[in-house]
Amino acid sequence: MAERFERHRQPWTHEELEKLKLLAKKGMALKAISKAMTRSEESIKDRAKIDGIGIAKLR
């Protein structure tokens, strides 16, 4: 069963956006970023797309 996050539909803070950019720049995978930020993978993916942040894909 998927992990549940209690931050459902919470607005993104400036600090969270900076952390997302930093983690994505380091090449972390979506799942790892999701755990580190306690946000869902979908939320991370959507926000990254809005801000033009590239997330590494595992192969």
NUROLO-819435 format. One line per field, with one value per atom (N, C-alpha, C, O, CB): residue in one letter; atom name; x, y, z. Coordinates in pm, 1 decimal. Atoms other than C-alpha are relative to their C-alpha. Glycine has a CB too. Layout:
aa: [a; ...]
at: [CA; ...]
x: [X; ...]
y: [Y; ...]
z: [Z; ...]
END
This chain:
aa: [m; m; m; m; m; a; a; a; a; a; e; e; e; e; e; r; r; r; r; r; f; f; f; f; f; e; e; e; e; e; r; r; r; r; r; h; h; h; h; h; r; r; r; r; r; q; q; q; q; q; p; p; p; p; p; w; w; w; w; w; t; t; t; t; t; h; h; h; h; h; e; e; e; e; e; e; e; e; e; e; l; l; l; l; l; e; e; e; e; e; k; k; k; k; k; l; l; l; l; l; k; k; k; k; k; l; l; l; l; l; l; l; l; l; l; a; a; a; a; a; k; k; k; k; k; k; k; k; k; k; g; g; g; g; g; m; m; m; m; m; a; a; a; a; a; l; l; l; l; l; k; k; k; k; k; a; a; a; a; a; i; i; i; i; i; s; s; s; s; s; k; k; k; k; k; a; a; a; a; a; m; m; m; m; m; t; t; t; t; t; r; r; r; r; r; s; s; s; s; s; e; e; e; e; e; e; e; e; e; e; s; s; s; s; s; i; i; i; i; i; k; k; k; k; k; d; d; d; d; d; r; r; r; r; r; a; a; a; a; a; k; k; k; k; k; i; i; i; i; i; d; d; d; d; d; g; g; g; g; g; i; i; i; i; i; g; g; g; g; g; i; i; i; i; i; a; a; a; a; a; k; k; k; k; k; l; l; l; l; l; r; r; r; r; r]
at: [N; CA; C; O; CB; N; CA; C; O; CB; N; CA; C; O; CB; N; CA; C; O; CB; N; CA; C; O; CB; N; CA; C; O; CB; N; CA; C; O; CB; N; CA; C; O; CB; N; CA; C; O; CB; N; CA; C; O; CB; N; CA; C; O; CB; N; CA; C; O; CB; N; CA; C; O; CB; N; CA; C; O; CB; N; CA; C; O; CB; N; CA; C; O; CB; N; CA; C; O; CB; N; CA; C; O; CB; N; CA; C; O; CB; N; CA; C; O; CB; N; CA; C; O; CB; N; CA; C; O; CB; N; CA; C; O; CB; N; CA; C; O; CB; N; CA; C; O; CB; N; CA; C; O; CB; N; CA; C; O; CB; N; CA; C; O; CB; N; CA; C; O; CB; N; CA; C; O; CB; N; CA; C; O; CB; N; CA; C; O; CB; N; CA; C; O; CB; N; CA; C; O; CB; N; CA; C; O; CB; N; CA; C; O; CB; N; CA; C; O; CB; N; CA; C; O; CB; N; CA; C; O; CB; N; CA; C; O; CB; N; CA; C; O; CB; N; CA; C; O; CB; N; CA; C; O; CB; N; CA; C; O; CB; N; CA; C; O; CB; N; CA; C; O; CB; N; CA; C; O; CB; N; CA; C; O; CB; N; CA; C; O; CB; N; CA; C; O; CB; N; CA; C; O; CB; N; CA; C; O; CB; N; CA; C; O; CB; N; CA; C; O; CB; N; CA; C; O; CB; N; CA; C; O; CB; N; CA; C; O; CB; N; CA; C; O; CB; N; CA; C; O; CB]
x: [83.4; 0.0; 88.6; 193.4; -95.2; -78.8; 123.8; 5.7; -84.7; -59.2; -13.8; 252.0; -101.2; -135.8; 143.6; 95.8; 8.2; 71.2; 149.4; -119.8; -59.6; 110.4; -109.7; -217.2; 72.2; 98.9; -71.8; -7.0; -92.8; 30.7; -6.6; 14.8; -84.7; -47.6; 143.6; 85.1; -266.1; -43.2; -104.5; -122.3; 38.8; -315.1; 50.9; -11.5; -147.4; -60.3; -93.0; 79.6; 145.3; 92.0; -77.2; 58.7; 150.7; 196.4; -37.1; -145.0; 429.6; 60.8; 22.3; 57.9; -71.3; 656.6; 125.4; 168.8; 37.0; -123.0; 961.7; 112.9; 190.6; 41.9; -104.8; 1187.7; -14.5; 84.4; -4.2; 23.5; 1025.1; 39.7; 96.1; -147.1; -38.4; 1074.1; 151.1; 203.7; -57.3; -146.6; 1441.4; 54.7; 149.0; 57.5; -43.5; 1480.1; -25.8; 57.7; -71.9; 31.9; 1308.0; 103.4; 152.3; -141.2; -100.4; 1545.3; 134.7; 203.1; 14.3; -128.5; 1846.9; 6.1; 103.7; 25.2; 2.0; 1746.3; -3.6; 61.4; -120.5; 6.8; 1660.4; 135.3; 178.3; -110.7; -130.9; 1993.1; 103.6; 194.4; 46.7; -90.8; 2172.0; -24.8; 55.3; -14.3; 29.8; 2006.2; -77.7; -78.3; 126.1; 78.4; 1785.0; -123.2; -177.6; -41.7; 118.1; 1501.2; -127.1; -125.6; -0.4; 128.1; 1138.4; -43.7; -90.7; -106.1; 41.8; 1068.3; 81.2; 25.5; 16.3; -86.5; 1365.2; -34.6; -35.9; 148.2; 38.5; 1264.5; -132.6; -150.5; -10.3; 130.9; 910.0; 11.8; -54.5; -85.0; -19.6; 1024.9; 68.1; 30.6; 82.9; -75.1; 1267.0; -86.6; -64.8; 119.1; 82.2; 1000.6; -137.3; -216.2; -16.3; 131.4; 703.0; -114.6; -212.7; -18.1; 104.8; 499.5; -14.6; 78.7; 33.2; 24.2; 344.7; 83.6; 125.2; -149.6; -76.3; 528.1; -73.2; -10.2; 24.1; 79.3; 243.0; 15.4; 28.9; -147.4; -14.5; 270.6; 136.8; 147.7; -19.2; -136.9; 647.1; 9.0; 63.3; 103.5; -4.8; 606.9; -72.8; -22.2; -60.9; 78.3; 337.5; 72.0; 77.5; -136.8; -68.1; 532.8; 126.6; 158.1; 34.5; -122.1; 853.7; -33.2; 40.5; 73.1; 41.3; 669.6; -35.9; 1.1; -120.0; 38.4; 523.7; 123.8; 128.5; -88.0; -119.8; 867.6; 110.9; 216.9; 53.0; -99.9; 1055.2; 121.7; 233.1; 42.6; -108.4; 1265.3; 3.5; -98.7; -17.6; -14.5; 1399.3; 26.8; 115.1; 112.2; -18.5; 1367.8; 63.7; 19.3; -136.7; -70.0; 1604.8; -92.0; -171.9; 124.3; 77.7; 1447.5; 90.3; 200.8; -65.9; -77.9; 1569.5; -15.1; -124.9; -43.5; 6.5; 1656.3; 50.5; 53.4; 79.8]
y: [-118.1; 0.0; 125.4; 129.3; -0.7; -123.4; 348.2; 72.9; 62.9; 92.3; -79.3; 573.5; 113.1; 165.8; 56.1; -109.6; 833.1; 123.5; 115.4; -39.8; -125.3; 1193.7; 88.2; 101.3; 71.1; -81.5; 1422.2; 142.7; 220.1; 3.3; -137.4; 1737.7; 18.8; 96.2; 38.6; -2.1; 1690.9; 142.2; 212.7; -87.3; -129.3; 2002.1; 122.7; 228.8; 6.5; -114.3; 2223.7; 83.2; 27.6; -48.0; -84.8; 2523.7; -19.3; -52.5; 148.9; 12.9; 2512.9; 127.5; 238.7; -28.9; -114.7; 2736.5; 26.7; -57.8; -24.8; -36.1; 2916.8; -97.7; -138.0; 145.9; 92.4; 2689.4; -136.5; -198.6; -15.4; 129.4; 2377.4; 3.4; -93.0; -40.3; -12.8; 2503.5; -1.9; -64.4; 128.4; -0.7; 2570.7; -140.5; -183.4; 98.8; 136.2; 2222.7; -92.3; -177.0; -53.0; 80.2; 2065.8; 23.7; -71.2; 33.0; -32.7; 2248.4; -61.5; -114.9; 151.6; 53.5; 2141.1; -152.5; -205.8; 37.7; 146.0; 1773.8; -47.4; -145.8; -55.8; 36.0; 1760.1; 23.7; -55.2; 81.1; -31.5; 1924.5; -106.7; -136.2; 137.6; 106.1; 1653.9; -131.3; -224.3; -21.7; 120.2; 1394.7; -105.9; -222.7; -59.3; 96.8; 1231.6; -42.9; 33.6; 59.8; 54.5; 1011.7; 56.4; 106.5; -154.1; -53.0; 1112.3; -60.1; 11.5; -25.4; 67.5; 855.0; 50.9; 72.2; -153.7; -48.5; 973.7; 144.5; 180.6; -10.3; -138.4; 1338.2; 2.4; 80.8; 80.8; 9.0; 1247.2; -32.4; 29.9; -105.1; 36.9; 1081.6; 112.3; 141.2; -128.3; -105.3; 1361.2; 122.6; 192.5; 40.4; -119.4; 1628.3; -28.6; 63.6; 67.5; 44.5; 1430.4; 55.6; 109.2; 42.5; -34.9; 1506.4; -115.9; -194.3; 133.2; 110.3; 1268.5; 17.4; 128.0; -9.2; -4.6; 1179.2; 84.8; 159.2; -142.2; -79.5; 1332.6; 149.1; 228.6; -39.2; -139.9; 1658.8; 53.2; 163.1; 17.6; -38.3; 1671.3; 14.8; 112.9; -105.3; -0.5; 1587.7; 122.0; 188.5; -128.7; -113.6; 1851.3; 131.7; 217.5; 2.7; -126.0; 2124.6; 17.0; 127.4; 4.8; -6.5; 2038.7; 41.9; 118.7; -136.6; -35.3; 2065.4; 148.5; 216.0; -86.7; -141.0; 2405.5; 89.9; 191.4; 28.6; -82.2; 2539.4; -33.6; 28.9; -14.8; 36.6; 2371.5; -67.6; -49.3; 120.6; 71.1; 2154.0; -143.0; -211.6; 2.1; 136.6; 1829.6; -97.1; -74.3; -7.8; 103.8; 1519.6; -120.6; -162.4; -38.8; 115.7; 1227.8; -120.7; -145.8; -34.1; 122.3; 911.0; -119.6; -124.8; -6.3; 121.0; 573.7; -92.0; -106.8; -71.4; 92.7; 327.6; -133.9; -226.4; 51.6]
z: [0.0; 0.0; 0.0; 64.5; 121.9; 11.3; -83.1; 133.5; 216.4; -108.0; -122.7; 191.1; -0.7; -106.3; 14.1; -11.3; 319.2; 54.9; 149.6; 91.2; -42.6; 356.2; 58.5; 0.0; -118.2; -68.7; 595.6; -54.5; -12.0; 147.3; 49.7; 399.8; -124.3; -212.5; -29.6; 118.0; 148.2; -36.7; 43.5; 22.8; 56.4; -66.3; 76.4; 73.7; -7.3; -70.3; 146.6; -100.2; -188.2; 117.7; 92.4; -33.6; 20.2; 129.6; 19.7; -5.4; -115.3; 58.3; 22.2; -140.9; -56.0; 89.2; -83.0; -161.3; 149.4; 71.4; -46.9; 35.8; -50.8; 34.0; -45.2; 161.5; -66.2; -105.1; 152.8; 64.4; 18.2; -147.1; -198.9; 13.4; 140.5; -335.8; -15.9; -108.0; -59.6; 4.7; -267.0; 24.5; -42.0; 104.3; -30.1; -116.7; -119.0; -150.7; 125.2; 118.3; -419.8; -108.8; -170.2; -52.2; 101.9; -654.7; 34.0; -53.4; -14.7; -44.0; -449.1; -17.2; -70.0; 146.7; 8.8; -430.1; -145.2; -180.6; 76.1; 141.8; -800.2; -67.2; -151.2; -71.6; 56.4; -886.1; 36.7; -41.1; 48.7; -44.2; -684.6; -73.4; -63.5; 149.6; 77.6; -909.4; 75.8; 36.8; -49.1; -77.4; -648.5; -78.8; -158.5; 136.4; 66.8; -770.5; 62.7; 175.2; 7.4; -45.0; -735.8; 133.3; 221.7; -104.9; -124.2; -464.2; 119.6; 227.2; -13.7; -107.8; -254.4; 36.8; 154.5; -41.4; -26.4; -291.9; 74.8; 168.0; -131.9; -63.4; -193.8; 148.3; 231.3; -69.5; -140.3; 127.9; 78.4; 192.0; 9.8; -67.1; 212.6; 29.7; 128.7; -84.6; -15.7; 171.8; 59.4; 80.0; -132.5; -50.3; 308.8; -84.0; -32.3; 146.2; 96.7; -1.3; -96.1; -113.7; -76.7; 92.4; -252.4; -126.6; -161.0; -35.2; 124.5; -571.6; -103.3; -178.5; -54.5; 94.1; -773.3; 26.3; -66.8; 8.3; -37.0; -582.7; -43.1; -97.3; 151.4; 38.4; -639.4; -151.6; -202.5; 50.3; 145.0; -1007.3; -57.8; -148.2; -54.7; 48.8; -1060.8; 24.3; -63.8; 66.9; -33.5; -882.8; -82.9; -127.2; 150.1; 80.7; -1067.2; -143.4; -205.1; 0.6; 136.0; -1397.7; -8.5; -104.6; -44.3; -3.6; -1302.7; 1.4; -68.1; 123.3; -15.6; -1205.7; -99.7; -97.4; 139.3; 99.3; -1492.0; 59.2; 10.0; -74.9; -66.4; -1260.5; -52.8; -52.9; 155.1; 49.7; -1407.5; 113.7; 196.4; -102.9; -101.7; -1188.4; -68.3; -175.3; 69.2; 57.0; -1252.5; -7.9; 82.3; 83.2; 16.4; -1385.1; 22.1; -31.9; -139.8; -21.3; -1262.4; -119.8; -173.5; 129.3; 113.6; -1537.6; 41.1; -40.1; -119.0]
END
